[in-house]
């Protein structure tokens, strides 16, 4: 039984950093940026509004209206489907 516990603990330690890193929002870029909702490809979002998905890289839909990515300030409203607020 002890051997199983050691193997399980080692597996959990190896897997957990990969899972936790995907659950964080993207770091704020160095340029002036704004959040733009509704334009991210599936799995390429920086984060999402509450209740949509966990966070960075977890969106399941293309153009999810609750998922956002950083874009240069002033560009979001120029992009078709882009919005500064979640829908």
C-alpha contacts under 8 A as a table, 3 or more apart, distances in Angstrom:
res1	aa1	res2	aa2	distance
1	X	4	X	5.29
1	X	5	X	6.53
2	X	5	X	5.15
2	X	6	X	6.38
3	X	6	X	5.19
3	X	7	X	6.26
4	X	7	X	5.15
4	X	8	X	6.00
5	X	8	X	5.09
5	X	9	X	6.01
6	X	9	X	5.14
6	X	10	X	6.12
7	X	10	X	5.13
7	X	11	X	6.14
8	X	11	X	5.12
8	X	12	X	6.11
9	X	12	X	5.09
9	X	13	X	6.10
10	X	13	X	5.13
10	X	14	X	6.22
11	X	14	X	5.15
11	X	15	X	6.18
12	X	15	X	5.24
12	X	16	X	5.84
13	X	16	X	5.60
13	X	17	X	7.32
14	X	17	X	6.78
14	X	18	X	7.86
15	X	18	X	5.66
15	X	19	X	6.58
16	X	19	X	5.11
16	X	20	X	6.02
17	X	20	X	5.12
17	X	21	X	6.04
18	X	21	X	5.40
18	X	22	X	6.72
19	X	22	X	5.57
19	X	23	X	6.82
20	X	23	X	5.25
20	X	24	X	7.15
21	X	24	X	5.92
22	X	55	X	7.11
22	X	56	X	5.82
22	X	57	X	6.37
22	X	58	X	7.42
23	X	54	X	5.81
23	X	55	X	5.07
23	X	56	X	5.91
23	X	57	X	7.91
23	X	58	X	7.80
24	X	47	X	7.57
24	X	54	X	7.97
24	X	55	X	5.68
24	X	56	X	5.67
25	X	46	X	5.63
25	X	47	X	5.01
25	X	55	X	5.58
25	X	56	X	4.93
26	X	46	X	4.99
26	X	47	X	6.81
26	X	56	X	6.11
28	X	33	X	7.90
28	X	70	X	7.91
29	X	32	X	7.42
29	X	33	X	6.88
29	X	70	X	7.63
31	X	72	X	7.02
32	X	72	X	5.96
32	X	73	X	5.60
33	X	70	X	5.95
33	X	71	X	5.46
33	X	72	X	4.43
33	X	73	X	4.50
34	X	70	X	5.56
34	X	71	X	5.67
34	X	72	X	6.28
34	X	73	X	5.20
34	X	74	X	7.67
34	X	76	X	7.54
34	X	84	X	7.70
35	X	68	X	5.87
35	X	69	X	5.66
35	X	70	X	4.81
35	X	71	X	6.48
35	X	76	X	7.74
35	X	84	X	6.21
36	X	39	X	7.06
36	X	68	X	5.11
36	X	69	X	5.49
36	X	70	X	6.13
36	X	71	X	6.51
36	X	76	X	5.42
36	X	82	X	5.89
36	X	83	X	5.56
36	X	84	X	5.12
36	X	85	X	7.42
37	X	40	X	7.42
37	X	63	X	7.93
37	X	64	X	7.48
37	X	65	X	5.64
37	X	66	X	6.09
37	X	67	X	5.48
37	X	68	X	4.15
37	X	69	X	6.72
37	X	82	X	5.69
37	X	83	X	5.11
37	X	84	X	6.02
37	X	85	X	6.33
37	X	86	X	5.86
38	X	63	X	4.47
38	X	64	X	5.01
38	X	65	X	4.04
38	X	66	X	6.53
38	X	67	X	6.17
38	X	68	X	6.42
38	X	81	X	5.90
38	X	82	X	5.35
38	X	83	X	6.51
38	X	86	X	7.72
39	X	62	X	7.37
39	X	63	X	4.53
39	X	64	X	7.05
39	X	65	X	7.64
39	X	67	X	7.97
39	X	68	X	7.14
39	X	69	X	7.59
39	X	79	X	7.97
39	X	81	X	6.24
39	X	82	X	5.68
40	X	44	X	6.02
40	X	45	X	5.32
40	X	62	X	6.19
40	X	63	X	5.24
40	X	64	X	6.91
40	X	67	X	6.88
40	X	68	X	6.39
40	X	69	X	6.29
41	X	44	X	5.34
41	X	45	X	6.78
41	X	59	X	7.90
41	X	61	X	6.93
41	X	62	X	4.37
41	X	63	X	5.95
41	X	64	X	7.94
42	X	45	X	7.03
42	X	57	X	7.67
42	X	58	X	7.53
42	X	59	X	5.15
42	X	60	X	5.02
42	X	61	X	4.72
42	X	62	X	4.55
42	X	63	X	7.39
42	X	64	X	7.78
43	X	56	X	7.82
43	X	57	X	4.30
43	X	58	X	5.09
43	X	59	X	4.89
43	X	60	X	6.20
43	X	61	X	7.78
44	X	56	X	7.31
44	X	57	X	4.85
44	X	58	X	7.45
44	X	59	X	7.12
45	X	48	X	7.45
45	X	55	X	7.68
45	X	56	X	5.53
45	X	57	X	5.07
45	X	58	X	7.00
45	X	59	X	6.30
45	X	67	X	6.06
45	X	68	X	5.68
45	X	69	X	5.36
46	X	55	X	6.80
46	X	56	X	4.37
46	X	57	X	6.31
46	X	67	X	7.56
46	X	68	X	5.94
46	X	69	X	4.78
46	X	70	X	7.01
47	X	54	X	7.53
47	X	55	X	4.21
47	X	56	X	4.41
47	X	57	X	7.19
47	X	58	X	7.92
47	X	67	X	5.93
47	X	68	X	5.68
47	X	69	X	6.83
48	X	52	X	6.11
48	X	53	X	6.27
48	X	54	X	7.26
48	X	55	X	5.65
48	X	56	X	7.53
48	X	66	X	5.61
48	X	67	X	4.09
48	X	68	X	5.63
49	X	52	X	5.96
49	X	53	X	7.74
49	X	66	X	5.49
49	X	67	X	6.41
49	X	68	X	7.91
49	X	86	X	6.68
50	X	53	X	7.43
51	X	54	X	7.78
52	X	59	X	8.00
52	X	66	X	6.04
52	X	67	X	7.20
53	X	58	X	6.26
53	X	59	X	6.25
53	X	67	X	7.96
54	X	58	X	6.35
55	X	58	X	5.81
55	X	59	X	7.70
56	X	59	X	7.79
59	X	62	X	7.79
59	X	64	X	7.20
59	X	67	X	6.75
60	X	64	X	7.88
61	X	64	X	5.32
63	X	67	X	7.68
63	X	81	X	7.67
64	X	67	X	5.38
65	X	68	X	7.85
65	X	86	X	5.89
65	X	87	X	5.43
66	X	86	X	4.86
66	X	87	X	6.06
67	X	86	X	7.47
71	X	75	X	6.51
71	X	76	X	6.59
72	X	75	X	5.83
72	X	76	X	7.75
73	X	76	X	7.35
74	X	77	X	6.94
74	X	78	X	7.70
75	X	78	X	5.25
75	X	79	X	6.72
76	X	79	X	5.51
76	X	82	X	5.40
76	X	83	X	6.27
76	X	84	X	6.74
77	X	80	X	7.57
77	X	82	X	5.74
77	X	83	X	6.10
77	X	84	X	7.36
78	X	82	X	7.36
79	X	82	X	5.21
83	X	86	X	7.09
